Structures are given as C-alpha cells and as structure tokens.
Amino acid sequence: MPPIPYALGYTTSANGKVPKHVLCELCGLDYVDILTVRSEGYGSSA
C-alpha cells in the first residue's frame, strides 16, 4: 500500500511595480516615483 502524503509545504512569491505620484514637501514640485514591492509566503497542509 503506498503512503498517504500529509503536511505538504507550499511556497509562493509575488512582485510588482506601480507609478506613484509624489509631491515634494520641501520645494512643492510633483514627480512620479516607481514603487517596487516583493512578498513571499509559506504554508503547509494539515
């Protein structure tokens, strides 16, 4: 009889970039900055 798998591990990651409008507090000029994010996660089944 084959073994029954349990407590399997899963990993995932996501990343992205988005333009963000910014207003400079010192000079009052506005510009666009690129916001870059990355996230990773891990989980396991019962």
PQR file of N, CA, C, O and H, with PARSE charges and radii, in Angstrom:
ATOM      1  N   MET A   1       0.851  -1.176   0.000 -0.4000 1.5000
ATOM      2  CA  MET A   1       0.000   0.000   0.000 -0.0000 2.0000
ATOM      3  C   MET A   1       0.902   1.246   0.000  0.5500 1.7000
ATOM      4  O   MET A   1       1.810   1.335   0.826 -0.5500 1.4000
ATOM      5  N   PRO A   2       0.669   2.224  -0.920 -0.5600 1.5000
ATOM      6  CA  PRO A   2       1.501   3.434  -0.981  0.2800 2.0000
ATOM      7  C   PRO A   2       1.216   4.351   0.217  0.5500 1.7000
ATOM      8  O   PRO A   2       0.102   4.355   0.740 -0.5500 1.4000
ATOM      9  N   PRO A   3       2.206   5.118   0.649 -0.5600 1.5000
ATOM     10  CA  PRO A   3       1.985   6.032   1.770  0.2800 2.0000
ATOM     11  C   PRO A   3       1.058   7.184   1.384  0.5500 1.7000
ATOM     12  O   PRO A   3       1.011   7.595   0.224 -0.5500 1.4000
ATOM     13  N   ILE A   4       0.336   7.689   2.351 -0.4000 1.5000
ATOM     14  CA  ILE A   4      -0.576   8.814   2.134 -0.0000 2.0000
ATOM     15  C   ILE A   4       0.179  10.102   2.447  0.5500 1.7000
ATOM     16  O   ILE A   4       0.663  10.274   3.566 -0.5500 1.4000
ATOM     17  H   ILE A   4       0.374   7.355   3.293  0.4000 1.0000
ATOM     18  N   PRO A   5       0.287  11.005   1.482 -0.5600 1.5000
ATOM     19  CA  PRO A   5       1.025  12.255   1.748  0.2800 2.0000
ATOM     20  C   PRO A   5       0.265  13.152   2.732  0.5500 1.7000
ATOM     21  O   PRO A   5      -0.960  13.255   2.681 -0.5500 1.4000
ATOM     22  N   TYR A   6       1.007  13.783   3.608 -0.4000 1.5000
ATOM     23  CA  TYR A   6       0.407  14.733   4.548 -0.0000 2.0000
ATOM     24  C   TYR A   6       1.420  15.829   4.847  0.5500 1.7000
ATOM     25  O   TYR A   6       2.607  15.683   4.556 -0.5500 1.4000
ATOM     26  H   TYR A   6       2.002  13.699   3.649  0.4000 1.0000
ATOM     27  N   ALA A   7       0.955  16.911   5.422 -0.4000 1.5000
ATOM     28  CA  ALA A   7       1.787  18.060   5.787 -0.0000 2.0000
ATOM     29  C   ALA A   7       2.678  18.501   4.622  0.5500 1.7000
ATOM     30  O   ALA A   7       3.891  18.648   4.772 -0.5500 1.4000
ATOM     31  H   ALA A   7      -0.009  17.030   5.658  0.4000 1.0000
ATOM     32  N   LEU A   8       2.059  18.707   3.470 -0.4000 1.5000
ATOM     33  CA  LEU A   8       2.799  19.188   2.316 -0.0000 2.0000
ATOM     34  C   LEU A   8       3.094  20.683   2.473  0.5500 1.7000
ATOM     35  O   LEU A   8       2.260  21.432   2.982 -0.5500 1.4000
ATOM     36  H   LEU A   8       1.073  18.588   3.348  0.4000 1.0000
ATOM     37  N   GLY A   9       4.271  21.112   2.038 -0.4000 1.5000
ATOM     38  CA  GLY A   9       4.644  22.520   2.122 -0.0000 2.0000
ATOM     39  C   GLY A   9       4.427  23.228   0.794  0.5500 1.7000
ATOM     40  O   GLY A   9       4.616  22.648  -0.275 -0.5500 1.4000
ATOM     41  H   GLY A   9       4.949  20.504   1.624  0.4000 1.0000
ATOM     42  N   TYR A  10       4.033  24.474   0.879 -0.4000 1.5000
ATOM     43  CA  TYR A  10       3.779  25.284  -0.305 -0.0000 2.0000
ATOM     44  C   TYR A  10       4.468  26.639  -0.130  0.5500 1.7000
ATOM     45  O   TYR A  10       4.421  27.228   0.950 -0.5500 1.4000
ATOM     46  H   TYR A  10       3.880  24.946   1.747  0.4000 1.0000
ATOM     47  N   THR A  11       5.099  27.125  -1.182 -0.4000 1.5000
ATOM     48  CA  THR A  11       5.699  28.454  -1.167 -0.0000 2.0000
ATOM     49  C   THR A  11       5.186  29.249  -2.359  0.5500 1.7000
ATOM     50  O   THR A  11       4.833  28.687  -3.396 -0.5500 1.4000
ATOM     51  H   THR A  11       5.137  26.647  -2.059  0.4000 1.0000
ATOM     52  N   THR A  12       5.152  30.554  -2.193 -0.4000 1.5000
ATOM     53  CA  THR A  12       4.731  31.425  -3.277 -0.0000 2.0000
ATOM     54  C   THR A  12       5.424  32.771  -3.136  0.5500 1.7000
ATOM     55  O   THR A  12       5.874  33.138  -2.050 -0.5500 1.4000
ATOM     56  H   THR A  12       5.439  31.010  -1.350  0.4000 1.0000
ATOM     57  N   SER A  13       5.504  33.493  -4.225 -0.4000 1.5000
ATOM     58  CA  SER A  13       6.053  34.849  -4.186 -0.0000 2.0000
ATOM     59  C   SER A  13       5.340  35.696  -5.233  0.5500 1.7000
ATOM     60  O   SER A  13       4.822  35.189  -6.228 -0.5500 1.4000
ATOM     61  H   SER A  13       5.137  33.195  -5.107  0.4000 1.0000
ATOM     62  N   ALA A  14       5.332  36.990  -4.979 -0.4000 1.5000
ATOM     63  CA  ALA A  14       4.717  37.933  -5.914 -0.0000 2.0000
ATOM     64  C   ALA A  14       5.531  39.216  -5.896  0.5500 1.7000
ATOM     65  O   ALA A  14       6.100  39.588  -4.870 -0.5500 1.4000
ATOM     66  H   ALA A  14       5.754  37.402  -4.171  0.4000 1.0000
ATOM     67  N   ASN A  15       5.582  39.881  -7.030 -0.4000 1.5000
ATOM     68  CA  ASN A  15       6.259  41.167  -7.082 -0.0000 2.0000
ATOM     69  C   ASN A  15       5.548  42.056  -8.079  0.5500 1.7000
ATOM     70  O   ASN A  15       4.802  41.590  -8.940 -0.5500 1.4000
ATOM     71  H   ASN A  15       5.119  39.579  -7.863  0.4000 1.0000
ATOM     72  N   GLY A  16       5.796  43.340  -7.943 -0.4000 1.5000
ATOM     73  CA  GLY A  16       5.150  44.272  -8.856 -0.0000 2.0000
ATOM     74  C   GLY A  16       5.744  45.663  -8.758  0.5500 1.7000
ATOM     75  O   GLY A  16       6.472  45.979  -7.817 -0.5500 1.4000
ATOM     76  H   GLY A  16       6.402  43.719  -7.244  0.4000 1.0000
ATOM     77  N   LYS A  17       5.425  46.484  -9.735 -0.4000 1.5000
ATOM     78  CA  LYS A  17       5.851  47.880  -9.776 -0.0000 2.0000
ATOM     79  C   LYS A  17       4.642  48.725 -10.159  0.5500 1.7000
ATOM     80  O   LYS A  17       3.812  48.317 -10.971 -0.5500 1.4000
ATOM     81  H   LYS A  17       4.834  46.228 -10.499  0.4000 1.0000
ATOM     82  N   VAL A  18       4.562  49.901  -9.563 -0.4000 1.5000
ATOM     83  CA  VAL A  18       3.459  50.803  -9.878 -0.0000 2.0000
ATOM     84  C   VAL A  18       3.968  52.242  -9.771  0.5500 1.7000
ATOM     85  O   VAL A  18       4.715  52.561  -8.845 -0.5500 1.4000
ATOM     86  H   VAL A  18       5.237  50.232  -8.903  0.4000 1.0000
ATOM     87  N   PRO A  19       3.577  53.110 -10.701 -0.5600 1.5000
ATOM     88  CA  PRO A  19       3.964  54.510 -10.580  0.2800 2.0000
ATOM     89  C   PRO A  19       3.181  55.193  -9.458  0.5500 1.7000
ATOM     90  O   PRO A  19       1.987  54.945  -9.288 -0.5500 1.4000
ATOM     91  N   LYS A  20       3.856  56.054  -8.694 -0.4000 1.5000
ATOM     92  CA  LYS A  20       3.213  56.746  -7.585 -0.0000 2.0000
ATOM     93  C   LYS A  20       3.498  58.238  -7.701  0.5500 1.7000
ATOM     94  O   LYS A  20       4.654  58.653  -7.783 -0.5500 1.4000
ATOM     95  H   LYS A  20       4.826  56.256  -8.832  0.4000 1.0000
ATOM     96  N   HIS A  21       2.445  59.035  -7.707 -0.4000 1.5000
ATOM     97  CA  HIS A  21       2.573  60.496  -7.782 -0.0000 2.0000
ATOM     98  C   HIS A  21       2.994  61.008  -6.407  0.5500 1.7000
ATOM     99  O   HIS A  21       2.380  60.658  -5.399 -0.5500 1.4000
ATOM    100  H   HIS A  21       1.506  58.698  -7.641  0.4000 1.0000
ATOM    101  N   VAL A  22       4.048  61.842  -6.363 -0.4000 1.5000
ATOM    102  CA  VAL A  22       4.594  62.351  -5.108 -0.0000 2.0000
ATOM    103  C   VAL A  22       4.727  63.868  -5.203  0.5500 1.7000
ATOM    104  O   VAL A  22       5.117  64.403  -6.241 -0.5500 1.4000
ATOM    105  H   VAL A  22       4.547  62.125  -7.182  0.4000 1.0000
ATOM    106  N   LEU A  23       4.405  64.544  -4.125 -0.4000 1.5000
ATOM    107  CA  LEU A  23       4.586  65.988  -4.031 -0.0000 2.0000
ATOM    108  C   LEU A  23       5.694  66.258  -3.028  0.5500 1.7000
ATOM    109  O   LEU A  23       5.588  65.860  -1.868 -0.5500 1.4000
ATOM    110  H   LEU A  23       4.089  64.110  -3.282  0.4000 1.0000
ATOM    111  N   CYS A  24       6.763  66.933  -3.459 -0.4000 1.5000
ATOM    112  CA  CYS A  24       7.905  67.226  -2.592 -0.0000 2.0000
ATOM    113  C   CYS A  24       7.487  68.219  -1.510  0.5500 1.7000
ATOM    114  O   CYS A  24       6.939  69.278  -1.817 -0.5500 1.4000
ATOM    115  H   CYS A  24       6.849  67.257  -4.401  0.4000 1.0000
ATOM    116  N   GLU A  25       7.743  67.879  -0.241 -0.4000 1.5000
ATOM    117  CA  GLU A  25       7.382  68.761   0.861 -0.0000 2.0000
ATOM    118  C   GLU A  25       8.304  69.977   0.948  0.5500 1.7000
ATOM    119  O   GLU A  25       7.909  71.008   1.490 -0.5500 1.4000
ATOM    120  H   GLU A  25       8.188  67.019   0.008  0.4000 1.0000
ATOM    121  N   LEU A  26       9.521  69.870   0.422 -0.4000 1.5000
ATOM    122  CA  LEU A  26      10.478  70.976   0.522 -0.0000 2.0000
ATOM    123  C   LEU A  26      10.267  72.034  -0.556  0.5500 1.7000
ATOM    124  O   LEU A  26      10.184  73.225  -0.257 -0.5500 1.4000
ATOM    125  H   LEU A  26       9.841  69.032  -0.019  0.4000 1.0000
ATOM    126  N   CYS A  27      10.181  71.591  -1.824 -0.4000 1.5000
ATOM    127  CA  CYS A  27      10.114  72.567  -2.927 -0.0000 2.0000
ATOM    128  C   CYS A  27       8.729  72.666  -3.567  0.5500 1.7000
ATOM    129  O   CYS A  27       8.481  73.596  -4.335 -0.5500 1.4000
ATOM    130  H   CYS A  27      10.249  70.623  -2.067  0.4000 1.0000
ATOM    131  N   GLY A  28       7.825  71.734  -3.273 -0.4000 1.5000
ATOM    132  CA  GLY A  28       6.476  71.804  -3.822 -0.0000 2.0000
ATOM    133  C   GLY A  28       6.321  71.228  -5.216  0.5500 1.7000
ATOM    134  O   GLY A  28       5.220  71.240  -5.766 -0.5500 1.4000
ATOM    135  H   GLY A  28       8.027  70.979  -2.649  0.4000 1.0000
ATOM    136  N   LEU A  29       7.417  70.717  -5.810 -0.4000 1.5000
ATOM    137  CA  LEU A  29       7.320  70.116  -7.133 -0.0000 2.0000
ATOM    138  C   LEU A  29       6.737  68.716  -7.030  0.5500 1.7000
ATOM    139  O   LEU A  29       6.938  68.012  -6.040 -0.5500 1.4000
ATOM    140  H   LEU A  29       8.312  70.707  -5.363  0.4000 1.0000
ATOM    141  N   ASP A  30       6.019  68.330  -8.063 -0.4000 1.5000
ATOM    142  CA  ASP A  30       5.487  66.975  -8.082 -0.0000 2.0000
ATOM    143  C   ASP A  30       6.256  66.132  -9.101  0.5500 1.7000
ATOM    144  O   ASP A  30       6.736  66.641 -10.113 -0.5500 1.4000
ATOM    145  H   ASP A  30       5.857  68.902  -8.867  0.4000 1.0000
ATOM    146  N   TYR A  31       6.359  64.854  -8.817 -0.4000 1.5000
ATOM    147  CA  TYR A  31       7.082  63.934  -9.685 -0.0000 2.0000
ATOM    148  C   TYR A  31       6.484  62.541  -9.528  0.5500 1.7000
ATOM    149  O   TYR A  31       5.647  62.307  -8.656 -0.5500 1.4000
ATOM    150  H   TYR A  31       5.969  64.440  -7.995  0.4000 1.0000
ATOM    151  N   VAL A  32       6.921  61.626 -10.377 -0.4000 1.5000
ATOM    152  CA  VAL A  32       6.435  60.254 -10.330 -0.0000 2.0000
ATOM    153  C   VAL A  32       7.585  59.356  -9.883  0.5500 1.7000
ATOM    154  O   VAL A  32       8.679  59.401 -10.446 -0.5500 1.4000
ATOM    155  H   VAL A  32       7.600  61.817 -11.085  0.4000 1.0000
ATOM    156  N   ASP A  33       7.327  58.555  -8.881 -0.4000 1.5000
ATOM    157  CA  ASP A  33       8.300  57.600  -8.373 -0.0000 2.0000
ATOM    158  C   ASP A  33       7.770  56.199  -8.666  0.5500 1.7000
ATOM    159  O   ASP A  33       6.557  55.995  -8.688 -0.5500 1.4000
ATOM    160  H   ASP A  33       6.439  58.519  -8.423  0.4000 1.0000
ATOM    161  N   ILE A  34       8.650  55.243  -8.890 -0.4000 1.5000
ATOM    162  CA  ILE A  34       8.232  53.867  -9.146 -0.0000 2.0000
ATOM    163  C   ILE A  34       8.318  53.089  -7.836  0.5500 1.7000
ATOM    164  O   ILE A  34       9.403  52.911  -7.281 -0.5500 1.4000
ATOM    165  H   ILE A  34       9.636  55.410  -8.873  0.4000 1.0000
ATOM    166  N   LEU A  35       7.180  52.632  -7.352 -0.4000 1.5000
ATOM    167  CA  LEU A  35       7.109  51.843  -6.128 -0.0000 2.0000
ATOM    168  C   LEU A  35       7.278  50.370  -6.502  0.5500 1.7000
ATOM    169  O   LEU A  35       6.506  49.844  -7.304 -0.5500 1.4000
ATOM    170  H   LEU A  35       6.299  52.777  -7.802  0.4000 1.0000
ATOM    171  N   THR A  36       8.275  49.707  -5.930 -0.4000 1.5000
ATOM    172  CA  THR A  36       8.552  48.298  -6.199 -0.0000 2.0000
ATOM    173  C   THR A  36       8.314  47.495  -4.933  0.5500 1.7000
ATOM    174  O   THR A  36       8.835  47.841  -3.873 -0.5500 1.4000
ATOM    175  H   THR A  36       8.902  50.134  -5.279  0.4000 1.0000
ATOM    176  N   VAL A  37       7.529  46.419  -5.031 -0.4000 1.5000
ATOM    177  CA  VAL A  37       7.233  45.582  -3.866 -0.0000 2.0000
ATOM    178  C   VAL A  37       7.477  44.125  -4.205  0.5500 1.7000
ATOM    179  O   VAL A  37       7.346  43.712  -5.357 -0.5500 1.4000
ATOM    180  H   VAL A  37       7.106  46.138  -5.892  0.4000 1.0000
ATOM    181  N   ARG A  38       7.839  43.337  -3.175 -0.4000 1.5000
ATOM    182  CA  ARG A  38       8.027  41.902  -3.315 -0.0000 2.0000
ATOM    183  C   ARG A  38       7.557  41.250  -2.024  0.5500 1.7000
ATOM    184  O   ARG A  38       7.823  41.751  -0.932 -0.5500 1.4000
ATOM    185  H   ARG A  38       7.946  43.672  -2.239  0.4000 1.0000
ATOM    186  N   SER A  39       6.861  40.138  -2.158 -0.4000 1.5000
ATOM    187  CA  SER A  39       6.360  39.424  -0.992 -0.0000 2.0000
ATOM    188  C   SER A  39       6.562  37.927  -1.202  0.5500 1.7000
ATOM    189  O   SER A  39       6.477  37.430  -2.325 -0.5500 1.4000
ATOM    190  H   SER A  39       6.645  39.731  -3.046  0.4000 1.0000
ATOM    191  N   GLU A  40       6.827  37.224  -0.121 -0.4000 1.5000
ATOM    192  CA  GLU A  40       6.985  35.778  -0.164 -0.0000 2.0000
ATOM    193  C   GLU A  40       6.167  35.167   0.961  0.5500 1.7000
ATOM    194  O   GLU A  40       5.954  35.791   2.000 -0.5500 1.4000
ATOM    195  H   GLU A  40       6.896  37.628   0.792  0.4000 1.0000
ATOM    196  N   GLY A  41       5.715  33.951   0.745 -0.4000 1.5000
ATOM    197  CA  GLY A  41       4.925  33.280   1.765 -0.0000 2.0000
ATOM    198  C   GLY A  41       5.139  31.778   1.745  0.5500 1.7000
ATOM    199  O   GLY A  41       5.545  31.201   0.736 -0.5500 1.4000
ATOM    200  H   GLY A  41       5.887  33.444  -0.099  0.4000 1.0000
ATOM    201  N   TYR A  42       4.858  31.160   2.876 -0.4000 1.5000
ATOM    202  CA  TYR A  42       4.980  29.720   3.023 -0.0000 2.0000
ATOM    203  C   TYR A  42       3.799  29.218   3.843  0.5500 1.7000
ATOM    204  O   TYR A  42       3.343  29.884   4.773 -0.5500 1.4000
ATOM    205  H   TYR A  42       4.528  31.628   3.696  0.4000 1.0000
ATOM    206  N   GLY A  43       3.319  28.054   3.490 -0.4000 1.5000
ATOM    207  CA  GLY A  43       2.233  27.429   4.238 -0.0000 2.0000
ATOM    208  C   GLY A  43       2.333  25.922   4.124  0.5500 1.7000
ATOM    209  O   GLY A  43       3.040  25.401   3.261 -0.5500 1.4000
ATOM    210  H   GLY A  43       3.690  27.513   2.735  0.4000 1.0000
ATOM    211  N   SER A  44       1.629  25.228   4.990 -0.4000 1.5000
ATOM    212  CA  SER A  44       1.613  23.775   4.940 -0.0000 2.0000
ATOM    213  C   SER A  44       0.193  23.269   5.131  0.5500 1.7000
ATOM    214  O   SER A  44      -0.633  23.922   5.768 -0.5500 1.4000
ATOM    215  H   SER A  44       1.055  25.651   5.691  0.4000 1.0000
ATOM    216  N   SER A  45      -0.076  22.103   4.575 -0.4000 1.5000
ATOM    217  CA  SER A  45      -1.395  21.496   4.706 -0.0000 2.0000
ATOM    218  C   SER A  45      -1.438  20.654   5.975  0.5500 1.7000
ATOM    219  O   SER A  45      -0.400  20.311   6.540 -0.5500 1.4000
ATOM    220  H   SER A  45       0.595  21.572   4.058  0.4000 1.0000
ATOM    221  N   ALA A  46      -2.620  20.334   6.406 -0.4000 1.5000
ATOM    222  CA  ALA A  46      -2.792  19.584   7.661 -0.0000 2.0000
ATOM    223  C   ALA A  46      -2.379  18.162   7.566  0.5500 1.7000
ATOM    224  O   ALA A  46      -2.472  17.424   8.547 -0.5500 1.4000
ATOM    225  H   ALA A  46      -3.464  20.612   5.947  0.4000 1.0000
TER
END
